[in-house]
Amino acid sequence: MNYLNEQRRNALAAEYVLGTLRGKARARYQKLMMQYQLIAETTALWEQYLGGLNQRVPPVKPPPRVWEAICAQIDPASVTESANSPSSSDGTSDDNIVAFERKRRKQSRLFSGVAAAAALMMAVLLVTLSEPVVAPIERVAIFSDTDNQPLWIIEISGDSLNVRVTDALAAVSDKDYQLWMAPADGGAPISLGLLPKNGDITRIPPEMLLDKNVTVLAVSLEPLGGSPNGSPTDVLYHTNIFSV
């Protein structure tokens, strides 16, 4: 198996960083990282990419009562009953009455904690349902320079094409960068618009790009405003699209 193949290398690196590559396969991949610099660099690239996605998710801190309810279930207070306690006239010991009252109060606190946790979960669910549904990222393409430093990261979903520029891009001011796709039928390259020189942009992808048979993207250097004739002028980079 050729582990240096670009598509296989990216797929394995993504699985390794996500933690879905396990057991002997994970141990074998760790040896490959020590053996091949290219595999180690690809893994670092995926750590940067997936780490960036993780930073986009805002942390949510639960209220203290949720933690209190969890602690009450994990380590409840023990109730000690005395075997030689004096009994009341009806045969019920005073300690049994105290133990029953403590148990009732503990159950009441536990019920309140569980109810609060359930209410919190319901509130989070309602907030989640009220937010707009975002289509999950289905495919990714990464353009890298000759030093294997990522320049543009392309994320494709069913309703958006997101382009993120990295700090490694040293953009020229008197030219533009244009994104192209190679059609599945082998026809002429089709423009997907100009690429940003900094920041992020999101646009609606053409239906043709959603075809799983479209696997290659390219970047060309063009005059300001884009290609003057509808074809790439100076192709700088090309890369494969792979599923995530």
N, C-alpha and C positions, 0 to 999 in steps of 0.2 A: 504494500500500500504506500502510495506517495503522499507522505504527510506534509510536504512542502507545496502541494497543489493549493492554489489560493482559496478556492471555495471550501475544500476540506479543512484547510488550516483555520479559516475564520469560523467554521462551524464548530470545530473542536475547542477553539479558544473561547467561544461564547458559552459552550456547555461547561467548560472548566470554571469560568468566572461565575456563572450562575449557580454552580454547585450540583448540576445534574449529571456531571461526569464522575462516576463513583467507582470504588473498588479497584480492581486490577487496571481498568482503563484509565483511571485517574493517576495511579502510580506510574503507568507507562507514559502518560502525557507529561508528567513531571520530569521524567528522564529525558524526553524529547526536548523540553525547554532547556535543559542543561546541555544537550547535545547540539541544538541548532539555535543560533542567535535569532534567525528570522521568526521562529516559533515563539521565542521569548518576547520579541518585540510585538508580535501580533497579540499575544496575551496581555501585555501591558496596554496596548491600544484598546482592547475590549474592556479592561478594568477602568480605563479613563472614560470610555463611552457609557458603560453601564453605571459607573459611579456618578456621572453627570445626570443621568436619568433619576437616580436615587435622590440627588440633591433637589430635584424639582418637586418632590413630594413633601409637603409641609408636615412636620411632626405634630402629633396631637397628644397632649398630656391629659390623662384622665383625672378626674377630681379625687381628692383623698379618700372619699367614702368608698370608692371602688376597691382601692388597695386594702382598706380596712375589712371589707367583706371577704376578700380573698384570704387575708390572714386568719379571719375567723373560721374559715373552712379548713385551712391547712393545719392550724394549731389551736383548736378550741380549748378553753380552760377546763381542766379536769375538776370533777366534783367528787369530793371525798365524803363517804358516808361512814358514820361511826356505828359499829356493831353493838355497842353498849349504851346507846343513847336512851334517856328516859322517854317513856311513851305517854301519850295523852290518854284521857279516859276512854276514848273510842279505839285505842290500840294503835294509833298512828304516832310514830316517834316525831319529836320536834325537828330532828335532823332531816328526816324524810320530807317534812314540810318545807324546810329551808332549801333542801336540794331540789325539790319540785319547783319552788319559786325561782331559784337560780336558773334551772333548765328552761323555764318558761320565758324568763327575761333574755336568756341567750338565744333561744329560738326566735324571739321577737326581733332582737338585733340582727340576727342572720337573715330573717325574712326581709327586714328593712334594707339591709345591704344588697341582697339579691334583687329586690324590687328596684332599688336605685340603679344597680348595674343594668337591669333590663330596660329601665327608662332611658339610661344613657345610650344603650345600643339602639333603641328605637329612635332617639333623637339623631344619632349619627346616620342611621338608615334613611330617615326623612330628609336630612340635609343632602345625603348622597343622591337620593332619587330626585331631588329638586335641581341638582346640578345638571348641565347639559352632558349628554353621553358622548364621549370621545372615542372614536374608532381606534382600536389597538394598532400599534405599529406592526406591520406584517413583514416588510422587507427593508433592508438597509444596504446602502452602498457607501464606501469610504474612499475618497481620493487622497492619496498620499504622495509625497515628493520622493526624490531619489534616496533620501535618508530614512524613508519609511515613516515620516512624520505626517499625521493626518492634516489635511488642509480643509476639506469640506466633508461633512457627514450628512448624507441624504437619508431621510426616513420616509417611507412610503406606507400609507394606510389606504383604506377604501375611500376616504373623502379628503385626504390632504397629502401634499408633498412638502415636507419641511426640510429646509436647508440650514445647517448650522456651520458657521465659519470658526475655525480654531485660530489661536494666536500664532500658529506656525506660518500662516499665509503672509507673505510679503508682497502685497498687491501693488501693481503698477498703476499710476494715476491717469496715464494717457491711453489706456486700453481697457476693454471690458472682457470678462470671462463669460462664456456661454455654455449652457448644459445641453447635451444631445443624447438621444436614445437611438439604439440600433434596432429597427423593427424585426419582429420574429421571422418575417418572410425574406429577410436579407436585402430589403430595399434601401434607399438612400437614408442617411441619418435625419432624424426629425428633431427640431429645436424644442427644448423645454423651457426656454427663456434665459435671461441673464442671471448669473450667479452673484450673490452679494459679496462685497469685499470685507464686510465686517457684520457682526450681529447675526440675527436669524431672519428668515423669511418663510412664510407659509403660503402656498397657493393650491388651487384645485388641480389634481393630476389629470391628464388626458386619459380617457378610457383605455386607449391602446397601451399605456404604461402599466395598467393593472393586469395585463396578460402575463401569466407566469412564464411564458416562453420568451419574454423580453428579459434578457439577462445582462446586457452590456450598456453602460453609460460612458460618455466621454465629455471632456472639457476642452474647449478651444479658446485661443486668444484672438480677440476680434477688435476692430476699430470701435470707438465709443458709440454706443447705441446698438451694437450687435452686428452679425454677419450682413454684408451688403447684398449678397446674392442667394441667401437661404441655404448655404452649404458651409461646413466648417472651413475656416481659413487656415488656422495653424493649430492642429490638435496637440495639446500638451499632455493630457492624462486620459487614461481609460481604466475602468474597473468593472468588476462583476457585481451584480445584485444578488444578494443571498437572503434567504428567509431567516427570521428570528423566532 
